[in-house]
């Protein structure tokens, strides 16, 4: 059974050159670690992508600090507000 190491989600950018994926980014991942790359097919410009990644990083930090709300609690609260407004 191979050793498994848990990592937080992060993104690695790569470009296709000559039919190969080229990654030009330093990393502190362990040597020999196999990674899975996903194709990003969206219309985000660099500024929007940076804002999205920043927002996701902040959300992860909130999760680590225990500051996120449970989705079921949020939906329940919204439903009670809607029923009060009727």
C-alpha positions as CSV (number, residue, x, y, z in Angstrom):
1,X,0.0,0.0,0.0
2,X,1.6,3.4,-1.0
3,X,2.1,6.1,1.5
4,X,-0.5,8.8,1.3
5,X,0.0,12.3,2.3
6,X,-2.9,14.8,2.8
7,X,-2.4,18.3,1.3
8,X,-4.7,21.2,1.2
9,X,-6.0,22.1,-2.2
10,X,-3.8,24.4,-4.2
11,X,-3.5,25.2,-7.8
12,X,-0.5,24.7,-10.1
13,X,-0.6,26.5,-13.4
14,X,0.9,24.8,-16.5
15,X,1.0,25.6,-20.2
16,X,1.0,23.2,-23.2
17,X,4.2,23.5,-25.2
18,X,5.1,21.0,-27.9
19,X,2.4,18.6,-26.7
20,X,3.7,18.5,-23.1
21,X,2.5,20.2,-19.9
22,X,5.1,22.6,-18.7
23,X,5.0,23.8,-15.1
24,X,7.2,26.7,-14.2
25,X,6.4,27.2,-10.5
26,X,8.4,26.4,-7.4
27,X,6.8,24.0,-5.0
28,X,7.5,22.4,-1.6
29,X,5.7,19.2,-2.5
30,X,7.7,16.1,-1.8
31,X,9.9,14.7,-4.6
32,X,8.1,12.0,-6.6
33,X,4.6,13.0,-5.5
34,X,2.0,12.2,-8.2
35,X,-0.4,15.1,-8.9
36,X,-3.5,15.4,-10.9
37,X,-4.0,18.4,-13.2
38,X,-7.4,19.6,-14.2
39,X,-8.1,21.6,-17.4
40,X,-9.4,25.1,-16.6
41,X,-11.9,26.0,-19.2
42,X,-13.5,29.3,-18.2
43,X,-13.5,32.9,-19.3
44,X,-11.9,34.4,-16.1
45,X,-9.3,37.0,-16.8
46,X,-6.2,37.1,-14.7
47,X,-7.6,39.7,-12.3
48,X,-10.8,37.7,-11.8
49,X,-8.9,34.4,-11.3
50,X,-6.6,36.1,-8.7
51,X,-9.7,37.4,-6.9
52,X,-11.3,34.0,-6.9
53,X,-8.2,32.2,-5.7
54,X,-7.8,34.9,-2.9
55,X,-11.4,34.4,-1.9
56,X,-11.0,30.6,-1.8
57,X,-7.8,30.9,0.3
58,X,-9.7,33.2,2.8
59,X,-12.6,30.7,3.0
60,X,-10.1,27.9,3.7
61,X,-8.5,30.0,6.5
62,X,-12.0,30.6,7.9
63,X,-12.7,26.9,7.9
64,X,-9.4,26.2,9.7
65,X,-10.4,28.8,12.4
66,X,-13.8,27.2,12.7
67,X,-15.6,30.4,11.5
68,X,-17.7,28.9,8.7
69,X,-21.5,28.4,9.1
70,X,-23.2,25.1,8.4
71,X,-25.1,25.3,5.1
72,X,-28.2,23.6,6.7
73,X,-28.3,26.3,9.4
74,X,-28.0,29.1,6.9
75,X,-30.8,27.7,4.7
76,X,-33.0,27.1,7.8
77,X,-32.5,30.7,8.8
78,X,-33.3,32.0,5.4
79,X,-36.5,29.9,5.3
80,X,-37.6,31.3,8.6
81,X,-37.0,34.9,7.4
82,X,-39.1,34.1,4.3
83,X,-42.0,32.7,6.3
84,X,-42.0,35.8,8.6
85,X,-42.2,38.1,5.6
86,X,-45.5,36.5,4.4
